[in-house]
Structures are given as structure tokens and as C-alpha cells.
Amino acid sequence: MIRNLPLLAILRIDKLLLHEEHDRQRTLPLLDKLKTSGVLRNPPIITPLRDRTGRYMVLDGAHRVLALQMLEISHILAQIVEPDDPGLKLNPWNHVLWDWETEALMARVEKIPHLALIRRDLDHAQQDLINRQALAIIRLPAGETYAAHPPSTDLRTRVKLLRAICDQYQERAKTDRTNLLDMEKLNELYPNLTGLVVMPSFRIEEVLYLVGKGTLLPAGSTRFTISPRALRVNYPLGELAAEKSLEEKDNRLQEWLQKKLKNKSVRYYEEPTYIFDE
């Protein structure tokens, strides 16, 4: 039995806005996959902005959006969710850094204007982050912990300074996203560990506000999850690139979906699932 399907729609790609900084060069491998497969495998997840402009914020799938833009395809298939959807969650990613000198990281962060680094134990630093006194935490390989305090509680000012912190290491250290805080474990996983940057939490409405104002969060700092999620849709790129109106393309999508349902090609998995063919 199929429950209510995720809302899939064809939209103008220029109506989609990213919420994080992205390096277009990192989109190139996906670009090659799209050219080879000829299908959009997993639709990006988007949510409407509250400003009545008909624009949407990309929650997940930024590289897919960028890749289609690079292919000069003007329309995209996306899964639309409302900002208050109970299945939509937003959590931060932390950044683990390695293969760069810890002293160089701290020296560069300490030079950021209007930012104060305060030595704290982990519990107090985390409380500073929760209370929004700090905008990030920096942990060093030996366990030293610093809370980065901004001069203002203004949201856009905080994000500007958070990006300034990330700018110090994005092109200098190797980076990965993690949920870990345990420095002993991170030292085991990353032998030449530089440090860990613990990111703040944002509310979805705050991110929508920032995007509407043209303010982007640092790359790889947010993790949106949605349940249910439409995966392995494999929608033909030819349909998206066709010289047809948006209405014609969306009607074609609805016909395509009905055919999938009639052929019992759609399956709902209620339990958490691991996929091994990504």
C-alpha cells in the first residue's frame, strides 16, 4: 500500500536559491554522471520562501541544481516540503580538519576582526553555543576548547563571522563533516588532526530569512533531513530539457507518476533503510 506520495513538481530552476556557499568545481563529477545516465536520480528537496516571490530554498541537492544549471537546463524536478512539515529536521554538521598546522589555524582565527576566542571547558562552551553567546567552538587535538564570541547577536552579523572562520581553513586544511565531539576518537580517525569546528544550530525560519536576504551559510554546515523522501526517481533529463512550457512539463510528470503507480513501481519503506547502490 502506498501512503501519500511526496510532492514532486517541475519548477523553473532560476526560482531555486541555495542556502550554503558551494564550489562549482565540486559539481563536475556529478555533471559527468548526469550526462552519462541521462536521468535525474534523486530530486532535490526544496521549501518555499515566505516572501511571496515564488522562490524556493534548496534544502538538499545543491550540486544537482548547479549541475543542471551548468547543462543549461531551465527546469528541474524537485520534492517540495513546507517549512513546518513535521518530517523536516535541521541539524548542524561539525567540521573536522586535518593535514594543516593547528597553530596556523588558531593564528588566522585570532586575527578575525571583532571575534573573541575564549578558553572554556567543553560543557561551558556548549552552553555558550546553545545560549548564542558563542557562534562556534574550536577544539584542538589535545582537547583545548575555545568559544568564538561575536560582538553582536544580529543574525546576519553572526553568519558573516561564521563564514570568516570557515574561510580560514576551507582552502588550507582537508575537511570533513562529522557529528563527533570526542577528540580522542578523532585523533584515531585523523592521524594528522588539526582541530574540530563545532557549528551552531539554526532554525529553519532563520535560514529562510537569510536566503531571502542573500546571506549564505558556510558550505557543509547544515544537514536537512525529510521523511518521507523520494529517492531513485530516475526522471529523464530529456523531459526537463524539452522545448515545452512549464505547464506541459508538469502535466507530463503527473502522467509519468501515474504510470509508475499503475505499474507498481513505487514502494514505500517505513523502516530506516541503507542503500548500497548510490
C-alpha positions as semicolon CSV with decimal commas, in nm:
position;residue;x (nm);y (nm);z (nm)
1;M;0,000;0,000;0,000
2;I;0,138;0,345;-0,096
3;R;0,083;0,622;0,153
4;N;0,058;0,986;0,050
5;L;0,333;1,041;-0,202
6;P;0,596;1,314;-0,156
7;L;0,502;1,626;-0,352
8;L;0,701;1,624;-0,676
9;A;0,681;1,911;-0,923
10;I;0,859;2,063;-1,222
11;L;0,985;2,414;-1,149
12;R;1,192;2,684;-1,315
13;I;1,546;2,632;-1,195
14;D;1,604;3,007;-1,160
15;K;1,345;3,008;-0,880
16;L;1,570;2,790;-0,663
17;L;1,812;2,953;-0,418
18;L;2,098;2,782;-0,236
19;H;2,136;2,835;0,139
20;E;2,507;2,750;0,163
21;E;2,820;2,853;-0,022
22;H;2,923;2,595;-0,282
23;D;3,226;2,536;-0,502
24;R;3,102;2,475;-0,857
25;Q;3,417;2,272;-0,931
26;R;3,292;2,005;-0,690
27;T;2,984;1,970;-0,909
28;L;3,183;1,844;-1,208
29;P;3,180;1,470;-1,113
30;L;2,801;1,484;-1,080
31;L;2,780;1,667;-1,410
32;D;2,954;1,374;-1,580
33;K;2,718;1,125;-1,412
34;L;2,413;1,316;-1,533
35;K;2,544;1,327;-1,889
36;T;2,615;0,952;-1,882
37;S;2,290;0,837;-1,717
38;G;2,055;1,086;-1,880
39;V;1,835;1,090;-1,569
40;L;1,792;1,291;-1,251
41;R;1,822;1,010;-0,999
42;N;1,719;1,184;-0,673
43;P;1,517;1,507;-0,684
44;P;1,649;1,797;-0,474
45;I;1,441;1,886;-0,170
46;I;1,316;2,244;-0,160
47;T;1,090;2,461;0,054
48;P;0,909;2,784;-0,037
49;L;1,033;3,117;0,091
50;R;0,783;3,315;0,297
51;D;0,820;3,635;0,094
52;R;0,558;3,554;-0,175
53;T;0,815;3,577;-0,455
54;G;0,755;3,222;-0,577
55;R;1,114;3,131;-0,489
56;Y;1,232;2,818;-0,312
57;M;1,525;2,736;-0,088
58;V;1,723;2,421;-0,168
59;L;1,746;2,209;0,145
60;D;1,931;1,917;-0,008
61;G;2,068;1,866;-0,358
62;A;2,259;2,187;-0,427
63;H;2,510;2,013;-0,652
64;R;2,227;1,864;-0,858
65;V;2,081;2,211;-0,904
66;L;2,420;2,355;-1,001
67;A;2,485;2,066;-1,241
68;L;2,156;2,122;-1,427
69;Q;2,232;2,494;-1,445
70;M;2,571;2,411;-1,599
71;L;2,389;2,192;-1,852
72;E;2,168;2,496;-1,928
73;I;1,852;2,303;-1,843
74;S;1,591;2,558;-1,742
75;H;1,357;2,331;-1,543
76;I;1,409;2,083;-1,262
77;L;1,216;1,810;-1,085
78;A;1,210;1,870;-0,710
79;Q;1,043;1,743;-0,395
80;I;0,859;2,027;-0,221
81;V;0,815;2,033;0,157
82;E;0,667;2,305;0,374
83;P;0,897;2,469;0,634
84;D;0,672;2,346;0,916
85;D;0,646;1,989;0,785
86;P;0,682;1,761;1,093
87;G;0,910;1,532;0,891
88;L;1,160;1,811;0,818
89;K;1,456;1,841;1,057
90;L;1,758;2,071;1,059
91;N;2,080;1,989;1,242
92;P;2,434;2,124;1,212
93;W;2,738;1,946;1,075
94;N;3,071;1,996;1,254
95;H;3,393;2,035;1,055
96;V;3,690;1,812;1,129
97;L;4,019;1,948;0,991
98;W;4,345;1,767;0,922
99;D;4,676;1,794;0,736
100;W;4,731;2,154;0,844
101;E;4,915;2,308;1,139
102;T;4,693;2,372;1,442
103;E;4,897;2,683;1,523
104;A;4,826;2,823;1,178
105;L;4,451;2,768;1,224
106;M;4,443;2,947;1,558
107;A;4,667;3,231;1,437
108;R;4,435;3,301;1,145
109;V;4,112;3,280;1,350
110;E;4,257;3,508;1,620
111;K;4,310;3,778;1,356
112;I;3,943;3,792;1,253
113;P;3,820;4,141;1,347
114;H;3,558;4,170;1,621
115;L;3,581;3,800;1,715
116;A;3,686;3,696;2,067
117;L;3,826;3,348;2,136
118;I;3,764;3,248;2,497
119;R;3,920;2,936;2,654
120;R;3,642;2,724;2,807
121;D;3,580;2,368;2,916
122;L;3,360;2,176;2,673
123;D;3,043;2,190;2,886
124;H;3,058;2,569;2,926
125;A;3,150;2,619;2,560
126;Q;2,849;2,412;2,452
127;Q;2,626;2,616;2,683
128;D;2,763;2,934;2,524
129;L;2,671;2,790;2,184
130;I;2,320;2,695;2,296
131;N;2,265;3,040;2,451
132;R;2,404;3,202;2,133
133;Q;2,676;3,380;2,323
134;A;2,919;3,187;2,102
135;L;2,880;3,130;1,729
136;A;3,119;2,833;1,710
137;I;3,350;2,617;1,920
138;I;3,705;2,527;1,821
139;R;3,854;2,211;1,974
140;L;4,223;2,130;1,939
141;P;4,379;1,781;1,916
142;A;4,493;1,780;2,281
143;G;4,145;1,875;2,399
144;E;4,176;2,251;2,447
145;T;3,843;2,419;2,375
146;Y;3,770;2,776;2,267
147;A;3,436;2,951;2,228
148;A;3,422;3,208;1,948
149;H;3,220;3,506;2,073
150;P;3,083;3,766;1,828
151;P;3,021;4,131;1,919
152;S;2,654;4,119;1,819
153;T;2,351;3,891;1,834
154;D;2,238;4,012;1,489
155;L;2,181;3,701;1,279
156;R;2,346;3,823;0,960
157;T;2,648;3,956;1,151
158;R;2,690;3,620;1,321
159;V;2,673;3,434;0,991
160;K;2,925;3,672;0,834
161;L;3,172;3,599;1,116
162;L;3,097;3,225;1,100
163;R;3,186;3,231;0,729
164;A;3,503;3,422;0,816
165;I;3,607;3,139;1,049
166;C;3,540;2,876;0,782
167;D;3,725;3,083;0,520
168;Q;4,045;3,044;0,722
169;Y;4,063;2,670;0,664
170;Q;3,843;2,581;0,362
171;E;4,130;2,603;0,110
172;R;4,413;2,518;0,350
173;A;4,310;2,211;0,551
174;K;4,149;1,889;0,445
175;T;3,795;1,893;0,583
176;D;3,515;1,652;0,652
177;R;3,173;1,672;0,813
178;T;3,114;1,488;1,138
179;N;2,885;1,459;1,440
180;L;3,173;1,357;1,668
181;L;3,298;1,574;1,955
182;D;3,537;1,319;2,109
183;M;3,889;1,441;2,031
184;E;4,044;1,108;2,129
185;K;3,831;0,932;1,870
186;L;3,901;1,198;1,608
187;N;4,275;1,167;1,671
188;E;4,243;0,796;1,594
189;L;4,049;0,858;1,274
190;Y;4,263;1,150;1,151
191;P;4,632;1,095;1,240
192;N;4,734;1,449;1,137
193;L;4,438;1,618;1,307
194;T;4,428;1,997;1,301
195;G;4,114;2,053;1,507
196;L;3,736;2,046;1,517
197;V;3,498;2,336;1,450
198;V;3,162;2,283;1,620
199;M;2,889;2,464;1,430
200;P;2,581;2,635;1,577
201;S;2,222;2,529;1,529
202;F;1,985;2,742;1,324
203;R;1,608;2,735;1,298
204;I;1,455;2,672;0,958
205;E;1,281;3,011;0,960
206;E;1,619;3,178;1,024
207;V;1,775;3,007;0,724
208;L;1,477;3,109;0,509
209;Y;1,523;3,470;0,626
210;L;1,895;3,461;0,547
211;V;1,839;3,320;0,198
212;G;1,574;3,581;0,126
213;K;1,830;3,849;0,217
214;G;2,101;3,690;0,004
215;T;2,311;3,573;0,300
216;L;2,461;3,225;0,264
217;L;2,575;2,992;0,540
218;P;2,921;2,829;0,524
219;A;2,950;2,525;0,300
220;G;2,868;2,195;0,468
221;S;2,734;2,347;0,789
222;T;2,371;2,229;0,780
223;R;2,204;1,892;0,750
224;F;1,839;1,882;0,646
225;T;1,652;1,553;0,667
226;I;1,300;1,482;0,545
227;S;1,066;1,189;0,591
228;P;0,926;1,061;0,361
229;R;1,191;1,115;0,094
230;A;1,159;1,048;-0,279
231;L;1,465;0,854;-0,398
232;R;1,573;0,679;-0,717
233;V;1,306;0,857;-0,920
234;N;1,532;0,850;-1,229
235;Y;1,342;1,114;-1,418
236;P;1,460;1,165;-1,781
237;L;1,668;1,477;-1,835
238;G;1,520;1,496;-2,183
239;E;1,182;1,579;-2,029
240;L;1,336;1,862;-1,828
241;A;1,530;1,999;-2,126
242;A;1,242;1,974;-2,375
243;E;1,118;2,289;-2,550
244;K;0,783;2,284;-2,371
245;S;0,605;2,513;-2,129
246;L;0,626;2,459;-1,756
247;E;0,260;2,355;-1,751
248;E;0,320;2,096;-2,024
249;K;0,620;1,955;-1,841
250;D;0,435;1,931;-1,510
251;N;0,140;1,758;-1,681
252;R;0,386;1,511;-1,833
253;L;0,532;1,449;-1,487
254;Q;0,190;1,371;-1,342
255;E;0,122;1,124;-1,626
256;W;0,462;0,966;-1,568
257;L;0,392;0,930;-1,195
258;Q;0,050;0,775;-1,255
259;K;0,208;0,521;-1,488
260;K;0,466;0,436;-1,220
261;L;0,190;0,381;-0,965
262;K;-0,018;0,173;-1,206
263;N;0,284;-0,049;-1,276
264;K;0,352;-0,082;-0,901
265;S;0,698;0,073;-0,950
266;V;0,672;0,285;-0,635
267;R;0,745;0,133;-0,296
268;Y;0,724;0,289;0,050
269;Y;0,977;0,183;0,316
270;E;0,865;0,275;0,664
271;E;1,179;0,145;0,835
272;P;1,519;0,319;0,818
273;T;1,697;0,190;0,508
274;Y;2,056;0,157;0,393
275;I;2,104;0,185;0,015
276;F;2,409;0,017;-0,136
277;D;2,392;0,134;-0,498
278;E;2,447;0,508;-0,459
